[in-house]
Amino acid sequence: MSDIIEPASPETRARLKAQAEQPVSLDEWQRRLAIPLSAEEIEHTQALVRWFCRRYPTVGDRFAYVRRTYTRWTGRAG
């Protein structure tokens, strides 16, 4: 969890946005769903969930986190 993530360049952000907005066919979606998760991916996800639940132990804490993060992501102030 100590990896530092650098902000993406404008070019990288534009490329990722284009990829994220590209439609995926039903066949492609089903093909991707059929790929099983590795043991490493499962453990990493479980570690993230454990950390999140320790950091935000109550429903109120989790909602407060979501509100703050949504505001930060959307650039809304106040």
N, C-alpha and C positions, 0 to 999 in steps of 0.2 A: 504493500500500500504506500510505500514511500517514493514511488516513481513520480518524478516531476513532469508534468505535461506542459510543453511549450505551446503558446498560442499558434494557431495555424496561420500560414501566410494567406493573403487574399486569393492567390491562385489556387491554393489547396482548398480553401473554403468554397470557392466557386466550383471546383471539380467535385468535391463531396456533395455539394448541394445538387448539382446536375445528376449525380448518381442516385442520390436519395429520392429525387423526384421522377426518376425514370420508371415507367410502369413495368411490373413484372407479370409475366403470363402465369396462368394457373399451373401449367406444366412445369415451369421453372420453379415456382413456389413449392410445389409438391416434391420436386427433385431435391431442393435444398432442405426441406423438412425431413427427408428420408436419410440424410447424413447424420449419423449418431454423434452425440457430443463425446469428446474424449474425457477420460478420467481427470485430466488436468483442468479442462474447462469446467467440469462439474465442481471440482474442489475450489477453483478460483471463485466461481459464482457463490458457492456456499460460504466461503470466507468473506466475500463482500456483504452477503446478507447478515452474517453474524456480526460484522463490524457495524453495519447500519443499525441493527437492533440494539447493540450496546450503546451506540452514540445517540440514538433517538429511541429511548425505551418505551415511551408512551405514544398513543395515537395522537395526542395533542402536540407532542414534540415533532412527530413525523409530518403532521399537517403544517406546522410552523415552518419546517424545513422546506416543504414543497412550495409554500407561498413565497418564501424568500428567494428560492431558486428560480421559480417561474418569473418573478419580478426581474431578477438579474438577467435571465435568458432573453426576456422580451424587451429589456431596456426600459421598462416602465419605472418611473420614479414616483415615490409617495404612494 
